Amino acid sequence: MKHHMAMLIGIFMVLGIAGGCVTSQVAESDFDSVREFTLKNSQGMSVRLINYGAIVTAIEVPDRHGKTADVTLGYNSLEGYVNAVDRPYFGAIVGRYGNRIAKGKFTLNGKEYTLATNNGENHLHGGNIGFDKVIWTANVTGPNTIQFSYLARNGEEGYPGNLSIRVTYTLTDKSELRIDYSATTDTATPVNLTSHSYFNLSGEGSPTILDHQLMISANAFTPVNQGLIPTGEIRPVAGTPFDFRTPKTIGKDIGNDDIQLKYGLGYDHNWVLNKGQGGMTLAATLYEPRSGRFMEVFTEEPGLQFYCGNFLDGRLTGKSGKHYAHRSGLCLETQHYPDSPNQPGFPSTILEPGKEYKTATVYKFSVRP
């Protein structure tokens, strides 16, 4: 069992949390309950997590020579996650609705609901105090599994229904980080949960992800307006910079004269995955040639948001003490499509009482020669 463990390793460096800076609904005294957990496997991979925001704080994987590096962006202290400039959501579970809802409004069963507008005129990632800003209950449920649970109350951030959520992380000996999501509600409500980890397979603190080779298994994407809200169109990727059906470097087409790239300041869009019969399918692959690190993303979700760190600008200092430069990390967020509650042509995100929200995503790591 020495290679299979979910270890509580103590308080997560709760340093310098000043009352005037805390942007969370929890009291300062509650930060004493924040703990860090470590999962390890027999392949030299480890994952660290905290119960604040159900955040993945580190993923350490070996390169082709066996040298281990942390490939996710983040902080060494809780203070970093609580007080982060511009709220990058490093490693967090976001919700109740991951991604954007236009103008912070939607109508459900004849009633209009108003949410926080925390991204210009739009609602983003659950609002002012989303799931990334709360303390979850943590339980070790298996030899290499940790489950986080949270009850989002009716009216929290404007959403209807008491929503009971469980997010379970499991690390396998195949170097798969599996994330299982489940939720139930007592009132119909939109639900769209995702993990917001930023990856750099060269190691966090490395200056760019533009040399990474990305494949996205999608024949189409959802174009957006200037506020990054989908127009409702499902547009083929063929002949556009959004065609990642065969692997290419992220930097290859990012500078093209394309209005969608201008709106996103680069890639910050939802791809419509080729799901076939549904179930767990390959959504994307990511390869960093110098280290040989290779990541595969499998999901049951219909969409994938690829964001290439366009708003990183060097102001944030990460775990290695290096500043996170422009496009030094990328996100591959498995999800339903943005603004689905206002887009009748998109797959529904409405969870009804008596039904269970249940989905899973796997990030699998390996090396290539």
VODORO-658166 format. One record per atom (N, C-alpha, C): x, y, z. Coordinates in steps of 0.1 Angstrom, whole numbers, padded with zeros to 4 digits, always signed. Layout:
N
XYZ
...
//
This chain:
369
+0008-0012+0000
+0000+0000+0000
+0008+0013+0000
+0022+0012+0000
+0030+0024+0002
+0029+0033-0010
+0024+0028-0022
+0023+0036-0033
+0009+0041-0035
+0000+0037-0026
-0014+0041-0027
-0019+0048-0014
-0019+0061-0015
-0022+0068-0002
-0029+0081-0005
-0039+0084+0003
-0044+0098+0004
-0041+0104+0017
-0031+0112+0018
-0025+0116+0031
-0030+0130+0034
-0035+0132+0046
-0037+0145+0052
-0023+0150+0056
-0018+0161+0051
-0005+0166+0054
-0005+0179+0062
-0016+0182+0067
-0016+0194+0077
-0022+0206+0071
-0021+0217+0079
-0027+0230+0075
-0019+0235+0064
-0026+0241+0054
-0019+0245+0041
-0014+0259+0043
-0003+0261+0050
+0004+0274+0050
-0005+0286+0051
-0014+0286+0061
-0023+0297+0063
-0015+0309+0068
-0011+0318+0059
-0002+0329+0062
-0008+0342+0059
-0007+0352+0068
-0010+0365+0066
-0024+0368+0060
-0034+0361+0064
-0047+0364+0059
-0053+0376+0066
-0053+0388+0060
-0058+0400+0066
-0073+0401+0063
-0080+0405+0074
-0095+0406+0073
-0099+0415+0061
-0092+0426+0058
-0097+0435+0047
-0094+0429+0034
-0087+0418+0032
-0084+0412+0019
-0091+0400+0016
-0097+0393+0026
-0103+0380+0024
-0116+0382+0015
-0116+0375+0003
-0127+0376-0006
-0134+0363-0006
-0140+0359+0005
-0147+0347+0007
-0158+0348+0017
-0168+0339+0016
-0179+0340+0025
-0176+0334+0039
-0164+0328+0040
-0161+0321+0053
-0154+0331+0062
-0155+0329+0075
-0149+0337+0085
-0134+0334+0086
-0126+0344+0090
-0112+0341+0091
-0108+0329+0100
-0116+0327+0111
-0113+0316+0119
-0115+0303+0112
-0124+0302+0102
-0126+0290+0095
-0115+0285+0086
-0106+0295+0083
-0094+0291+0075
-0085+0281+0082
-0087+0280+0096
-0079+0269+0103
-0083+0255+0099
-0095+0254+0092
-0100+0241+0088
-0095+0237+0074
-0087+0246+0068
-0082+0243+0055
-0070+0233+0056
-0071+0222+0049
-0061+0212+0049
-0056+0208+0035
-0044+0203+0034
-0039+0199+0021
-0038+0183+0022
-0041+0177+0011
-0040+0163+0009
-0031+0159-0003
-0024+0148-0001
-0015+0144-0012
-0019+0130-0017
-0021+0128-0030
-0023+0115-0036
-0010+0111-0043
-0005+0099-0042
+0007+0094-0049
+0004+0081-0055
+0011+0078-0067
+0010+0065-0073
+0024+0059-0075
+0024+0047-0081
+0037+0039-0082
+0045+0044-0094
+0040+0054-0101
+0047+0058-0113
+0055+0072-0111
+0056+0076-0098
+0063+0088-0095
+0054+0100-0096
+0041+0099-0098
+0032+0110-0099
+0026+0113-0086
+0024+0126-0083
+0017+0130-0071
+0007+0142-0074
-0003+0143-0066
-0013+0154-0068
-0016+0159-0054
-0015+0172-0052
-0019+0179-0040
-0032+0187-0041
-0040+0186-0031
-0053+0193-0031
-0056+0199-0018
-0064+0210-0018
-0069+0216-0005
-0084+0217-0006
-0090+0217+0006
-0105+0218+0007
-0110+0232+0006
-0102+0242+0004
-0106+0255+0000
-0107+0256-0015
-0120+0257-0020
-0122+0257-0035
-0120+0244-0041
-0118+0233-0033
-0115+0220-0039
-0104+0221-0049
-0094+0228-0045
-0083+0232-0055
-0073+0222-0056
-0069+0219-0069
-0056+0211-0071
-0045+0221-0071
-0036+0220-0061
-0025+0229-0059
-0013+0225-0066
-0011+0212-0069
+0001+0207-0076
-0002+0194-0083
+0004+0192-0095
+0004+0179-0101
+0019+0177-0105
+0025+0167-0099
+0040+0165-0102
+0041+0152-0110
+0047+0153-0122
+0048+0141-0131
+0063+0141-0136
+0068+0129-0139
+0081+0128-0144
+0082+0131-0159
+0094+0136-0164
+0096+0137-0179
+0102+0125-0184
+0106+0125-0197
+0111+0113-0203
+0124+0107-0197
+0131+0116-0189
+0143+0111-0182
+0140+0108-0167
+0127+0109-0163
+0124+0106-0149
+0124+0117-0140
+0128+0129-0145
+0128+0141-0137
+0114+0147-0135
+0111+0149-0122
+0097+0153-0119
+0096+0168-0118
+0085+0173-0123
+0082+0187-0122
+0067+0189-0119
+0064+0200-0113
+0050+0204-0111
+0045+0211-0124
+0034+0206-0129
+0029+0211-0143
+0017+0219-0142
+0013+0223-0130
+0001+0232-0128
+0005+0245-0121
-0001+0256-0125
+0001+0269-0119
-0006+0270-0106
-0001+0278-0097
-0007+0280-0084
+0002+0286-0074
-0002+0285-0061
+0005+0292-0050
+0010+0282-0039
+0019+0287-0031
+0024+0279-0020
+0016+0281-0007
+0008+0292-0007
+0000+0295+0005
-0014+0297+0002
-0023+0296+0012
-0037+0298+0011
-0039+0313+0008
-0031+0322+0013
-0032+0336+0010
-0032+0339-0005
-0024+0332-0012
-0023+0334-0026
-0037+0331-0033
-0043+0320-0029
-0056+0316-0035
-0067+0326-0031
-0067+0330-0018
-0077+0339-0013
-0077+0353-0019
-0064+0358-0020
-0062+0372-0024
-0057+0374-0038
-0058+0364-0047
-0052+0365-0060
-0057+0377-0068
-0048+0384-0074
-0051+0395-0083
-0059+0390-0095
-0070+0396-0099
-0077+0393-0111
-0083+0379-0110
-0082+0372-0099
-0089+0359-0097
-0087+0349-0109
-0076+0343-0110
-0073+0334-0121
-0080+0320-0120
-0085+0317-0108
-0091+0304-0105
-0082+0292-0106
-0069+0294-0103
-0059+0284-0104
-0064+0271-0097
-0066+0260-0105
-0068+0247-0099
-0081+0244-0093
-0090+0254-0093
-0103+0253-0085
-0114+0246-0093
-0124+0241-0085
-0136+0237-0090
-0145+0250-0091
-0150+0253-0103
-0158+0265-0105
-0173+0261-0108
-0182+0269-0103
-0196+0267-0104
-0204+0277-0095
-0216+0277-0094
-0225+0267-0099
-0225+0265-0114
-0222+0276-0121
-0221+0275-0135
-0207+0280-0140
-0199+0270-0144
-0186+0273-0150
-0188+0280-0164
-0180+0290-0166
-0180+0298-0178
-0191+0309-0177
-0195+0315-0188
-0203+0328-0187
-0218+0326-0190
-0226+0334-0183
-0240+0336-0186
-0243+0350-0189
-0249+0352-0201
-0250+0366-0206
-0258+0375-0197
-0252+0386-0194
-0258+0397-0186
-0263+0393-0172
-0258+0381-0168
-0262+0376-0155
-0276+0373-0153
-0283+0369-0164
-0297+0366-0163
-0301+0354-0170
-0311+0346-0165
-0317+0336-0173
-0331+0334-0168
-0340+0328-0176
-0353+0325-0172
-0356+0310-0172
-0361+0305-0161
-0364+0291-0159
-0378+0289-0153
-0386+0281-0160
-0399+0278-0156
-0407+0291-0154
-0405+0301-0163
-0413+0313-0163
-0408+0324-0153
-0397+0321-0146
-0392+0331-0136
-0378+0336-0140
-0376+0349-0140
-0362+0354-0143
-0354+0354-0131
-0341+0350-0132
-0332+0350-0121
-0320+0359-0125
-0316+0367-0115
-0305+0377-0117
-0293+0372-0109
-0282+0371-0116
-0269+0367-0109
-0259+0379-0109
-0248+0377-0102
-0238+0387-0102
-0232+0389-0116
-0229+0401-0119
-0222+0404-0132
-0207+0407-0128
-0199+0397-0128
-0185+0398-0123
-0175+0397-0134
-0180+0398-0147
-0171+0398-0158
-0177+0407-0169
-0174+0420-0167
-0180+0430-0174
-0195+0430-0171
-0204+0429-0182
-0218+0428-0180
-0223+0414-0178
-0214+0404-0178
-0218+0390-0177
-0214+0384-0164
-0220+0372-0162
-0217+0364-0150
-0207+0353-0154
-0197+0351-0145
-0186+0342-0148
-0183+0333-0136
-0183+0320-0139
-0178+0310-0129
-0184+0310-0116
-0197+0313-0116
-0205+0312-0103
-0207+0325-0096
-0200+0335-0100
-0203+0348-0094
-0192+0353-0085
-0196+0362-0076
-0186+0369-0067
-0180+0359-0057
-0188+0350-0052
-0183+0340-0043
-0188+0326-0049
-0181+0321-0058
-0184+0308-0064
-0178+0297-0056
-0178+0285-0062
-0173+0273-0055
-0158+0274-0052
-0151+0282-0059
-0137+0284-0057
-0134+0292-0045
-0144+0298-0039
-0142+0307-0027
-0148+0302-0014
-0151+0289-0014
-0157+0283-0002
-0149+0272+0003
-0151+0268+0016
-0144+0257+0022
-0154+0245+0020
-0148+0234+0014
-0155+0222+0012
-0152+0212+0023
-0161+0203+0026
-0159+0192+0035
-0151+0181+0028
-0140+0177+0034
-0131+0167+0028
-0133+0153+0035
-0133+0143+0027
-0133+0129+0033
-0124+0120+0024
-0115+0113+0030
-0107+0103+0023
-0116+0091+0022
-0120+0087+0009
-0130+0077+0007
-0124+0064+0001
-0111+0064-0002
-0104+0052-0007
-0089+0054-0005
-0082+0043-0009
-0067+0044-0007
-0060+0055-0015
-0066+0060-0026
-0060+0071-0033
-0070+0080-0038
-0080+0083-0030
-0092+0090-0034
-0096+0100-0023
-0099+0112-0027
-0104+0122-0017
-0117+0128-0023
-0127+0129-0015
-0140+0135-0019
-0143+0148-0012
-0146+0158-0019
-0150+0171-0014
-0165+0173-0016
-0172+0178-0006
-0186+0180-0007
-0190+0194-0002
-0201+0200-0008
-0205+0213-0004
-0220+0214-0007
-0227+0222+0001
-0241+0225+0000
-0242+0239-0004
-0246+0242-0017
-0249+0256-0021
-0264+0259-0018
-0266+0268-0010
-0279+0271-0005
-0288+0278-0016
-0301+0276-0015
-0310+0283-0024
-0308+0298-0023
-0306+0305-0034
-0304+0319-0035
-0290+0323-0035
-0280+0314-0032
-0266+0317-0032
-0262+0322-0045
-0256+0334-0046
-0252+0340-0058
-0263+0341-0068
-0276+0341-0063
-0288+0343-0072
-0294+0330-0078
-0288+0319-0076
-0292+0306-0082
-0304+0300-0074
-0313+0294-0080
-0324+0287-0073
-0319+0273-0068
-0325+0269-0057
-0324+0255-0053
-0312+0253-0043
-0314+0244-0034
-0303+0239-0025
-0296+0228-0033
-0284+0230-0037
-0276+0221-0045
-0266+0214-0037
-0267+0201-0036
-0257+0193-0028
-0247+0187-0038
-0234+0190-0037
-0224+0187-0046
-0213+0178-0040
-0208+0168-0048
-0197+0160-0044
-0187+0160-0056
-0175+0163-0053
-0164+0162-0063
-0154+0152-0058
-0151+0142-0065
-0142+0131-0061
-0130+0130-0070
-0118+0132-0064
-0105+0130-0071
-0099+0117-0068
-0095+0110-0079
-0088+0097-0077
-0076+0096-0086
-0065+0092-0080
-0052+0091-0088
-0050+0076-0090
-0048+0071-0102
-0046+0057-0105
-0031+0054-0108
-0028+0041-0108
-0014+0037-0112
-0012+0038-0127
-0022+0042-0134
-0020+0045-0148
-0017+0060-0150
-0015+0067-0139
-0012+0081-0139
-0024+0089-0145
-0036+0085-0141
-0048+0092-0144
-0053+0099-0132
-0056+0112-0134
-0063+0120-0123
-0078+0120-0128
-0086+0113-0121
-0100+0112-0125
-0108+0121-0116
-0117+0129-0121
-0125+0138-0114
-0140+0134-0116
-0147+0129-0106
-0161+0126-0107
-0169+0137-0100
-0179+0141-0108
-0188+0152-0102
-0202+0146-0101
-0209+0150-0090
-0223+0146-0088
-0230+0157-0080
-0243+0158-0083
-0250+0169-0076
-0265+0165-0076
-0272+0169-0066
-0287+0168-0066
-0293+0182-0061
-0305+0184-0064
-0311+0197-0061
-0326+0195-0057
-0331+0204-0049
-0346+0204-0046
-0354+0213-0054
-0348+0221-0063
-0354+0230-0072
-0347+0230-0085
-0354+0231-0096
-0347+0231-0109
-0337+0243-0110
-0325+0239-0115
-0314+0249-0115
-0303+0246-0125
-0297+0256-0131
-0285+0253-0140
-0273+0248-0132
-0267+0238-0138
-0254+0232-0131
-0244+0230-0143
-0232+0235-0141
-0221+0232-0151
-0208+0234-0143
-0203+0222-0138
-0191+0222-0130
-0179+0219-0138
-0168+0225-0135
-0155+0221-0142
-0143+0224-0133
-0132+0218-0137
-0119+0221-0130
-0112+0231-0138
-0106+0241-0131
-0099+0252-0138
-0084+0252-0136
-0078+0240-0137
-0064+0239-0136
-0057+0245-0148
-0046+0252-0146
-0037+0257-0157
-0025+0248-0158
-0022+0244-0170
-0011+0234-0173
+0000+0241-0180
+0012+0237-0177
+0024+0240-0185
+0033+0227-0183
+0033+0219-0193
+0040+0206-0192
+0055+0208-0192
+0061+0220-0194
+0075+0222-0191
+0078+0224-0176
+0067+0226-0169
+0068+0229-0154
+0063+0243-0152
+0056+0245-0141
+0050+0258-0138
+0062+0268-0136
+0059+0280-0141
+0070+0290-0140
+0077+0291-0153
+0076+0281-0162
+0082+0281-0175
+0075+0292-0183
+0082+0299-0193
+0077+0312-0198
+0066+0311-0208
+0063+0299-0214
+0053+0299-0225
+0047+0285-0227
+0035+0285-0232
+0028+0273-0236
+0026+0272-0252
+0031+0283-0258
+0029+0284-0273
+0036+0273-0281
+0046+0266-0275
+0053+0255-0281
+0047+0242-0279
+0037+0241-0270
+0030+0229-0268
+0022+0225-0280
+0021+0212-0283
+0013+0207-0294
+0000+0202-0289
-0011+0208-0294
-0024+0205-0289
-0033+0198-0300
-0041+0188-0296
-0051+0183-0304
-0064+0184-0297
-0075+0189-0304
-0088+0189-0298
-0097+0181-0308
-0104+0171-0303
-0112+0162-0311
-0126+0169-0313
-0126+0179-0322
-0138+0187-0324
-0138+0192-0338
-0150+0190-0345
-0151+0195-0358
-0157+0209-0359
-0161+0214-0347
-0168+0227-0346
-0165+0234-0333
-0168+0247-0333
-0167+0255-0320
-0178+0265-0320
-0180+0271-0308
-0191+0281-0307
-0185+0295-0307
-0186+0302-0318
-0181+0316-0319
-0188+0325-0309
-0181+0336-0305
-0186+0345-0295
-0187+0359-0300
-0194+0367-0292
-0194+0382-0295
-0182+0388-0287
-0182+0401-0287
-0170+0408-0280
-0170+0405-0265
-0181+0402-0259
-0182+0399-0245
-0179+0384-0242
-0175+0377-0252
-0172+0362-0251
-0184+0354-0248
-0196+0359-0252
-0208+0351-0251
-0211+0345-0264
-0214+0331-0265
-0217+0325-0277
-0228+0332-0285
-0227+0332-0298
-0237+0338-0307
-0249+0328-0309
-0247+0315-0306
-0256+0305-0309
-0252+0296-0321
-0243+0301-0329
-0238+0294-0340
-0229+0283-0336
-0230+0272-0343
-0220+0261-0343
-0212+0261-0356
-0200+0266-0355
-0192+0268-0367
-0181+0258-0369
-0180+0252-0381
-0170+0243-0384
-0156+0249-0382
-0146+0241-0377
-0133+0246-0375
-0125+0246-0388
-0129+0238-0398
-0121+0237-0410
-0118+0250-0416
-0106+0252-0420
-0102+0265-0426
-0100+0277-0417
-0101+0274-0404
-0099+0285-0394
-0088+0282-0384
-0083+0292-0377
-0073+0290-0367
-0077+0280-0355
-0090+0277-0355
-0096+0269-0344
-0095+0254-0348
-0089+0250-0359
-0088+0236-0363
-0076+0230-0356
-0079+0222-0346
-0069+0214-0338
-0071+0199-0340
-0078+0195-0351
-0081+0181-0352
-0069+0172-0354
-0058+0178-0359
-0045+0171-0359
-0036+0180-0350
-0027+0174-0343
-0019+0182-0334
-0011+0193-0341
-0011+0205-0335
-0003+0216-0339
+0001+0224-0327
+0012+0232-0329
+0016+0241-0318
+0006+0252-0316
+0004+0255-0303
-0006+0265-0300
-0003+0278-0306
+0010+0281-0308
+0014+0294-0313
+0013+0295-0328
+0010+0284-0335
+0010+0284-0350
+0001+0294-0356
-0011+0295-0352
-0021+0303-0358
-0027+0314-0349
-0021+0315-0337
-0027+0324-0327
-0026+0339-0331
-0017+0342-0339
-0015+0356-0344
-0023+0359-0356
-0031+0350-0361
-0038+0352-0374
-0048+0364-0372
-0051+0370-0384
-0061+0381-0384
-0075+0376-0384
-0080+0372-0373
-0093+0365-0371
-0101+0372-0360
-0113+0376-0363
-0121+0384-0353
-0123+0376-0341
-0124+0363-0342
-0126+0355-0329
-0114+0355-0321
-0102+0355-0326
-0090+0356-0319
-0089+0370-0312
-0093+0380-0319
-0093+0393-0314
-0102+0395-0302
-0114+0389-0303
-0124+0389-0292
-0118+0383-0280
-0112+0371-0282
-0107+0363-0270
-0093+0367-0266
-0086+0377-0273
-0072+0380-0271
-0063+0368-0273
-0068+0359-0281
-0062+0346-0283
-0073+0335-0282
-0069+0323-0279
-0079+0313-0277
-0086+0314-0263
-0099+0315-0263
-0107+0315-0251
-0121+0311-0255
-0122+0299-0261
-0135+0295-0267
-0138+0280-0263
-0151+0277-0266
-0156+0264-0264
-0156+0256-0277
-0151+0244-0276
-0151+0235-0288
-0162+0225-0286
-0169+0221-0297
-0180+0212-0297
-0174+0198-0299
-0173+0190-0289
-0165+0177-0290
-0172+0167-0299
-0164+0159-0306
-0170+0148-0314
-0173+0137-0305
-0185+0136-0300
-0189+0127-0290
-0194+0113-0295
-0198+0112-0308
-0203+0099-0313
-0214+0095-0304
-0213+0083-0298
-0224+0077-0290
-0223+0082-0276
-0215+0092-0273
-0214+0098-0259
-0205+0089-0250
-0207+0091-0237
-0199+0084-0228
-0185+0091-0227
-0176+0083-0221
-0162+0088-0219
-0155+0087-0232
-0150+0099-0238
-0143+0099-0250
-0131+0108-0249
-0122+0106-0258
-0110+0115-0259
-0114+0129-0264
-0111+0139-0256
-0114+0153-0260
-0102+0160-0265
-0090+0158-0259
-0078+0165-0263
-0065+0158-0259
-0054+0161-0266
-0041+0157-0262
-0032+0169-0261
-0022+0169-0253
-0012+0180-0251
+0001+0174-0250
+0011+0179-0258
+0025+0173-0258
+0035+0185-0257
+0045+0183-0249
+0056+0193-0247
+0068+0186-0252
+0074+0189-0263
+0085+0181-0269
+0097+0180-0261
+0101+0191-0255
+0114+0191-0248
+0114+0181-0236
+0104+0181-0228
+0103+0172-0217
+0098+0158-0220
+0090+0157-0231
+0083+0145-0235
+0070+0143-0228
+0066+0152-0219
+0054+0150-0212
+0042+0151-0221
+0033+0141-0219
+0021+0140-0228
+0009+0139-0219
-0002+0146-0222
-0014+0146-0214
-0026+0143-0223
-0035+0134-0219
-0047+0131-0226
-0059+0135-0217
-0069+0141-0223
-0081+0145-0216
-0093+0137-0221
-0099+0129-0212
-0111+0122-0216
-0123+0128-0208
-0134+0128-0214
-0146+0134-0207
-0159+0128-0211
-0169+0130-0203
-0183+0127-0206
-0190+0139-0210
-0184+0151-0209
-0190+0164-0213
-0190+0166-0228
-0199+0175-0233
-0200+0177-0247
-0191+0188-0252
-0185+0196-0243
-0177+0207-0247
-0163+0208-0240
-0154+0216-0246
-0141+0218-0240
-0138+0233-0242
-0135+0240-0231
-0131+0254-0232
-0115+0254-0232
-0109+0258-0243
-0095+0260-0243
-0092+0274-0241
-0084+0277-0231
-0080+0291-0227
-0065+0291-0226
-0058+0300-0233
-0044+0299-0233
-0037+0310-0225
-0043+0314-0214
-0036+0323-0205
-0034+0337-0210
-0044+0342-0218
-0043+0355-0224
-0042+0366-0214
-0048+0364-0202
-0049+0375-0192
-0037+0374-0182
-0029+0364-0182
-0017+0364-0174
-0008+0375-0179
-0002+0382-0170
+0006+0394-0174
+0018+0396-0166
+0022+0386-0158
+0035+0387-0150
+0033+0393-0136
+0021+0397-0133
+0019+0402-0119
+0018+0392-0109
+0014+0379-0113
+0012+0369-0103
+0025+0361-0101
+0029+0358-0089
+0041+0351-0086
+0037+0337-0081
+0042+0327-0088
+0038+0313-0085
+0046+0306-0075
+0044+0292-0075
+0051+0284-0065
+0066+0284-0066
+0071+0285-0078
+0085+0285-0080
+0092+0298-0078
+0084+0308-0074
+0089+0322-0072
+0090+0330-0085
+0086+0324-0096
+0087+0331-0109
+0073+0337-0112
+0074+0348-0120
+0062+0355-0124
+0055+0347-0135
+0042+0346-0135
+0034+0339-0145
+0032+0349-0157
+0040+0347-0167
+0040+0355-0179
+0028+0353-0188
+0026+0362-0197
+0015+0361-0207
+0016+0347-0214
+0005+0340-0214
+0004+0327-0220
+0015+0317-0215
+0016+0317-0202
+0025+0307-0196
+0018+0295-0189
+0005+0295-0192
-0003+0284-0187
-0016+0283-0196
-0022+0271-0196
-0034+0269-0204
-0044+0261-0197
-0057+0263-0200
-0067+0255-0194
-0074+0247-0204
-0078+0235-0201
-0086+0226-0209
-0098+0222-0200
-0108+0230-0200
-0120+0228-0191
-0131+0221-0198
-0134+0209-0193
-0145+0201-0198
-0158+0206-0193
-0168+0207-0201
-0180+0215-0197
-0191+0213-0207
-0203+0218-0203
-0214+0222-0212
-0210+0236-0218
-0218+0240-0228
-0214+0252-0235
-0217+0264-0227
-0209+0275-0229
-0212+0288-0222
-0227+0292-0225
-0233+0299-0215
-0246+0306-0217
-0257+0296-0221
-0255+0284-0218
-0266+0274-0222
-0280+0277-0217
-0281+0283-0205
-0295+0286-0200
-0302+0296-0209
-0295+0304-0217
-0301+0313-0226
-0300+0309-0241
-0295+0297-0243
-0293+0292-0257
-0301+0279-0259
-0313+0280-0264
-0322+0268-0265
-0316+0257-0275
-0307+0261-0284
-0301+0252-0293
-0289+0244-0287
-0285+0248-0275
-0274+0241-0269
-0279+0230-0259
-0270+0219-0257
-0275+0209-0247
-0278+0216-0233
-0289+0210-0227
-0294+0216-0215
-0285+0214-0203
-0284+0224-0195
-0277+0223-0182
-0286+0223-0170
-0299+0222-0172
-0309+0223-0161
-0310+0209-0154
-0307+0210-0141
-0309+0198-0132
-0322+0199-0125
-0330+0188-0126
-0343+0188-0120
-0343+0180-0107
-0352+0184-0098
-0353+0176-0085
-0356+0161-0089
-0350+0152-0081
-0351+0138-0084
-0342+0132-0094
-0334+0141-0101
-0324+0137-0110
-0310+0139-0104
-0300+0133-0109
-0286+0134-0105
-0278+0140-0116
-0271+0150-0113
-0260+0155-0122
-0248+0146-0119
-0243+0140-0130
-0232+0130-0128
-0224+0130-0141
-0211+0133-0139
-0202+0134-0151
-0188+0132-0146
-0179+0128-0155
-0165+0125-0151
-0156+0130-0162
-0144+0134-0157
-0133+0138-0166
-0120+0131-0161
-0111+0128-0170
-0098+0121-0167
-0087+0129-0174
-0077+0133-0166
-0064+0138-0172
-0054+0127-0170
-0049+0122-0181
-0039+0111-0181
-0026+0116-0185
-0015+0112-0177
-0002+0117-0180
+0007+0105-0184
+0016+0108-0194
+0026+0098-0198
+0038+0106-0204
+0047+0098-0210
+0058+0105-0217
+0060+0098-0231
+0065+0106-0240
+0069+0101-0253
+0084+0102-0255
+0090+0093-0262
+0104+0093-0264
+0110+0106-0270
//
